[in-house]
Amino acid sequence: MAEEIRAEMVANVWKVVASTGDTVSEGDTLVILESMKMEIPVIAESDGVVKQLAVNEGDVVQDGDLIAVID
């Protein structure tokens, strides 16, 4: 079952670490967000393959926006 990773706050996408097709493990960093000069890693909550990355570096995400899909 696919897992959707969503933003938990308004933030800038500072760095995209993972790529579509990458195999990730629980706890791996997918994206690093920046908000109020703090870096916030967005991590995989389960093992799987990154099926979709919905953000690019420099994007602004809102609370609830899709960041990635892991299957």
Contacts in CASP RR format, 6 or more apart in sequence:
PFRMAT RR
TARGET T0000
AUTHOR 0000-0000-0000
METHOD contacts of the structure
MODEL  1
MAEEIRAEMVANVWKVVASTGDTVSEGDTLVILESMKMEIPVIAESDGVV
KQLAVNEGDVVQDGDLIAVID
1 71 0 8 1.000
2 51 0 8 1.000
2 69 0 8 1.000
2 70 0 8 1.000
2 71 0 8 1.000
3 45 0 8 1.000
3 46 0 8 1.000
3 69 0 8 1.000
3 70 0 8 1.000
3 71 0 8 1.000
4 66 0 8 1.000
4 68 0 8 1.000
4 69 0 8 1.000
5 30 0 8 1.000
5 42 0 8 1.000
5 44 0 8 1.000
5 45 0 8 1.000
5 66 0 8 1.000
5 67 0 8 1.000
5 68 0 8 1.000
5 69 0 8 1.000
5 70 0 8 1.000
6 64 0 8 1.000
6 65 0 8 1.000
6 66 0 8 1.000
6 67 0 8 1.000
7 33 0 8 1.000
7 42 0 8 1.000
7 61 0 8 1.000
7 62 0 8 1.000
7 63 0 8 1.000
7 64 0 8 1.000
7 65 0 8 1.000
7 67 0 8 1.000
8 63 0 8 1.000
8 64 0 8 1.000
9 33 0 8 1.000
9 35 0 8 1.000
9 40 0 8 1.000
9 63 0 8 1.000
10 35 0 8 1.000
10 60 0 8 1.000
10 61 0 8 1.000
10 62 0 8 1.000
10 63 0 8 1.000
11 33 0 8 1.000
11 34 0 8 1.000
11 35 0 8 1.000
11 40 0 8 1.000
11 60 0 8 1.000
11 61 0 8 1.000
12 33 0 8 1.000
12 34 0 8 1.000
12 35 0 8 1.000
12 58 0 8 1.000
12 59 0 8 1.000
12 60 0 8 1.000
12 61 0 8 1.000
13 31 0 8 1.000
13 32 0 8 1.000
13 33 0 8 1.000
13 34 0 8 1.000
13 55 0 8 1.000
13 56 0 8 1.000
13 57 0 8 1.000
13 58 0 8 1.000
13 59 0 8 1.000
13 60 0 8 1.000
13 61 0 8 1.000
14 32 0 8 1.000
14 33 0 8 1.000
14 34 0 8 1.000
14 39 0 8 1.000
14 57 0 8 1.000
14 58 0 8 1.000
15 31 0 8 1.000
15 32 0 8 1.000
15 57 0 8 1.000
16 30 0 8 1.000
16 31 0 8 1.000
16 53 0 8 1.000
16 55 0 8 1.000
16 56 0 8 1.000
16 57 0 8 1.000
17 29 0 8 1.000
17 30 0 8 1.000
17 31 0 8 1.000
17 32 0 8 1.000
18 24 0 8 1.000
18 28 0 8 1.000
18 29 0 8 1.000
18 30 0 8 1.000
18 31 0 8 1.000
18 44 0 8 1.000
18 50 0 8 1.000
18 53 0 8 1.000
18 68 0 8 1.000
19 50 0 8 1.000
19 53 0 8 1.000
20 50 0 8 1.000
20 51 0 8 1.000
20 52 0 8 1.000
20 53 0 8 1.000
21 49 0 8 1.000
21 50 0 8 1.000
21 51 0 8 1.000
22 49 0 8 1.000
22 50 0 8 1.000
23 47 0 8 1.000
23 48 0 8 1.000
23 49 0 8 1.000
23 50 0 8 1.000
24 30 0 8 1.000
24 44 0 8 1.000
24 47 0 8 1.000
24 48 0 8 1.000
24 49 0 8 1.000
24 50 0 8 1.000
24 70 0 8 1.000
25 44 0 8 1.000
25 47 0 8 1.000
25 48 0 8 1.000
26 43 0 8 1.000
26 44 0 8 1.000
26 45 0 8 1.000
26 46 0 8 1.000
26 47 0 8 1.000
27 43 0 8 1.000
27 44 0 8 1.000
27 45 0 8 1.000
28 43 0 8 1.000
28 44 0 8 1.000
29 41 0 8 1.000
29 42 0 8 1.000
29 43 0 8 1.000
30 42 0 8 1.000
30 43 0 8 1.000
30 44 0 8 1.000
30 50 0 8 1.000
30 53 0 8 1.000
30 67 0 8 1.000
30 68 0 8 1.000
31 41 0 8 1.000
31 42 0 8 1.000
31 53 0 8 1.000
31 55 0 8 1.000
31 67 0 8 1.000
31 68 0 8 1.000
32 39 0 8 1.000
32 40 0 8 1.000
32 41 0 8 1.000
32 42 0 8 1.000
33 39 0 8 1.000
33 40 0 8 1.000
33 41 0 8 1.000
33 42 0 8 1.000
33 61 0 8 1.000
34 40 0 8 1.000
42 67 0 8 1.000
42 68 0 8 1.000
44 70 0 8 1.000
45 70 0 8 1.000
46 70 0 8 1.000
48 70 0 8 1.000
48 71 0 8 1.000
49 70 0 8 1.000
49 71 0 8 1.000
50 68 0 8 1.000
50 69 0 8 1.000
50 70 0 8 1.000
51 69 0 8 1.000
51 70 0 8 1.000
51 71 0 8 1.000
52 66 0 8 1.000
52 68 0 8 1.000
52 69 0 8 1.000
53 67 0 8 1.000
53 68 0 8 1.000
54 65 0 8 1.000
54 66 0 8 1.000
54 67 0 8 1.000
54 68 0 8 1.000
54 69 0 8 1.000
55 61 0 8 1.000
55 65 0 8 1.000
55 67 0 8 1.000
55 68 0 8 1.000
61 67 0 8 1.000
END
